[in-house]
Amino acid sequence: MKEIARWALDTAKAHGASYADVRVVDLRQRYLSTKNGRPAQVRESQSMGVGVRVVAEGAWGFAATDDLARASIDRTAARAVEIARASATAKKHDVKLAKEPKIVDRWVAPCRIDPFSIPVSSCLELMLEVDAELRRVKGVTLAEASMDFRRIEQLFLSSAGSEIDQVKTQTGAGFVATSFAGSEIQRRSYPNSFGGQYQTRGYELVGELDLLANAPRIAEEAVALHKADQCPTGVKDIILEARNWPCRSMSRSVIPSSSTGCWEPKRISPA
């Protein structure tokens, strides 16, 4: 990675850049999912790319590539300078960079258990156990679980002498219980929606989420939503007040109908 970054820096400076920095990013990802008792997706990928940013003739230019051959890196760096010069024709002021000392450092995000060290079969086994617990509850018609692991290594080099290497491991996991009844669909997910809980940590997050223990509760809640009272409709008065607001306000709102539960507007007492 460092050799690639230095190629780009050297080429950018040779083409007239007064400043240049390069980011080389190496991304590895593993995504697993299950649906109704069967594996749904098992995929793993790795990609690498380079981004070159320069200042030339007082303007910014940027170019990137995923072709890591020397010739491609040289073309990309030269292209960034070319774009900077084109941008300079429309500039109002020259780019002025703040004076900063060079930084040479390495940072690795906390990761106690490397998720890529866990066999795919072990991950699928846990997700299928969760899947079975969800479908054990009468009324659950679709059970889905997923795990998503990423390792991102990024190297930053600049013509000012900075060299920063960072490694991040991201872990995500969760599941969804869906219940179909007549023309109504209800869903409950854990620990949250949008694919589960993601953190910059390792596989230890999966253990802390305790997916299997929470599966029965989430499944029961999904089915129970079909029996929840309809939220009342109409025009209601709501008083909004907070201590940090410059003034108190009163609004008139339409409360929509929802089959996911019922809530009532509340009058908030002044602080």
N, C-alpha and C positions, 0 to 999 in steps of 0.2 A: 504493500500500500504506500509506503513512504517513497519508494522509487518512482511510482506513478505520479505522486503529488509533485515530486521534484522535477519531473519531466515537464509538467504543466507550468510550474513556476518559471522555469528557465525559458520556456518558449514564450510565455507572456511577456517577460521582461525583454527578451530579444526583439519582440515586435513593438516595443515602445511603451509598455505599461509602466506607469509611475508607481503603481501599487497593484498587488495581486494576492489572492488567497485561493486555496484549493481545498475542497472537501471530498474525501473518498469514503464512500459508504458501502459497507458489506452487510446485507440483511439476510438472515436465515429465518424461515418461518415453518411451523408445523401446525396444521389445523385438522382437528378431528371432530366428528359429530355422529350422533346416533338418532334414529327415528323409529319409534314403535318397535323396539326390540331388535333392530338391525343396524349395523354400521351404515352411515349415510355418506360421509366424506372422510377420506384419509389422504391427505396430501401434504407434501413437503417441498419447499422450494428454497433456492438461494440465488440472490441477485447482487450485483455490484455495479456501482456507477461513480462518475466523477463530475463535480460541478466546479467551474472556474469563474471567479469573479474578479474583475479588474477595474482600475481607473486609468483612463487614457485621455489625454487632452481635456482633463477636468470633468469627465463624465464616466458614469458606470456602464459596464458591459458584462454580460453573463452568457455562458454557454455550458452545455452538459452533454455527456455521452455515456453509453453503457458498453461501448467498444473500447477495451483496455489495451489494444495494440498501440505501440509507440507512435505510429503514423496518425492514428485516430486522436490520441491525446494531443499531439502537436497541432492538428487541425482545429481541435476544439478550443485550445488556448488562443490560437490565432484568431478564431472566429469571435471570441469574447472581446479581443482588442478591436476587431473590426466593428463590432456592434457599439462599443464605447465611442469610437470615433464618429459613427453615424449619429449617436445620441448627442454628441457634442455640438452638432450643427443646430440643435434646438435648445441648447442649455441657456439659462438665464444667469447662472453663477457657476463657478468652478466648485467641484466637490472638495470640501476641506475636511480631512480626517482629524479626529482628536489625537493628541499625542498620548500614546500608551506604551508602556514598557513591553518588551517581548515576554511571552509566557510559554514556558515549557513544562508540561504537566501531563499526568495520566489519571483518569478517574474511572472507577469501576463501580457501577451501581450495586447495592446489596443484593446478593443472591445466594441463599444458603444451600438450595438444592437445584442443580442444573436441570431444567425441565427436559432438555434433550437427552439426558442420561436415563430418563424413565422410559422403559419399553412401551412401544405403541400398544401392545397387547394389554398391558396393565392399565393404561388410560382407558381403553375401550371397555375393559372389564368393569371398571368403576362406573363408567357412564351407562352401561347396560344394566347394572344393578340399580342405579337411580331410575332408569327408564322403567324397569319392572315395578319398582315401588310406586311410581306415578300411575301406571296403568292398573295397579292393584285396587285403586279407589274407583268404585263404580261411578260412571259418568265421564271419566276422562277418556277422550277419544283419540287424542294425539299427544305423544310424549316425545320431547326433543331435548338433547343435552349436547354440550359442545365444550371443547378446550382449544385454546389458541396460544401458541408460544412463539415468541420472537426474540432474536438476539440481534442487536444493532451495534455494529462497531464502526465508529466514525473517526477519521483522522483529519485534522485541520492543520494546514501549513500556510504561512503567509510570508510575503517578501520582507516583512518587518522582523522576521526571525522567530515568530511564535510557532510552536509545535504542540498541539493538544490532541491527545488520544483518549477517547471515551468509549466505554462498553456498557450497554444497557440490556438487561434481560427483562422482557415483559411477559406476564402470565395472565391469562384470562380464562374463566370457567363459569358455567351456569347452566340452567335448564328451564324449560317451559312446559307447563301443563295446559292443554287446551281442551275445553269441553263444548261439544255441539249438542244443542237441545232445541229441536224444532227449527226455527229460523234464527236462533240466537247463538252467538259464539262468545264464550268467555275464556279469558286467559289469565294465568298467574305465572310469574316468573321469579326465579331466585338466582342470585341475591338481588338482582335488579334486571331491568329490561335491556334491550340493545346488545344482546349477546353475552351478558353476564358481567361479573366484576373483573376489572383489569387493574393491575398494579405493576409498578416497576420492581418486581421481585421474582423469585424463583418458584419452583413447584410447591414450596412450603405453603403458598397461598391456597392451593387446592385443598390441602389438609385442614387448614384453618376454616375454610368455608363450610366444611362438614356437609357436603352435598347430600349424602345418603340419608342422614338423620333428618334433614329438612324436607325431603321429598314428600312424605305423607301429608304434612301440614299444607304445603303448597297445592297439592292435588285436591285436598278437601276444600280449600278456599276457592279454587277454580270452579268446582261444582256448586258450591254454596252461593256463588254470585248469581246463579239463575233464580234464586229465591229472594234476592235482595229487593227491598221496596224500591219502587220507581221514585226518582228524585222529582219533587214538585216543580211544575212549570209556572211561569208568571213573572210579573215585574215586582221586584222587591227593593226595599231601601237598605243600603249597606253603609255603615259609617266606618271609614278607614282612618286610623289614627296611629301615629308612632311618635315616640319621644324625640327622635332626631329629625322629623319632618319640620319644615319651616311653618307649616300651617296644617290645620285639620281639614279634612275634606269629606264631603258626603256625596255618594254617587248613587244613581239609580241603575240597577242591573237586571237583565233578564236571566233567570236561572234556567238553564237548559235541562231537558229530560235526559236521564241516563239510567241504564239498567245495571250499572256497576256499583250502586250504593246510593245512600241518601244523606244529604247534609243540609243543615239549616243555617241561614244567615244569622250572625250574632251581633248584637250591639256591644261595642267595646267601650268600657268606662274610660273617661279621661284619666291620663296619668297624673 
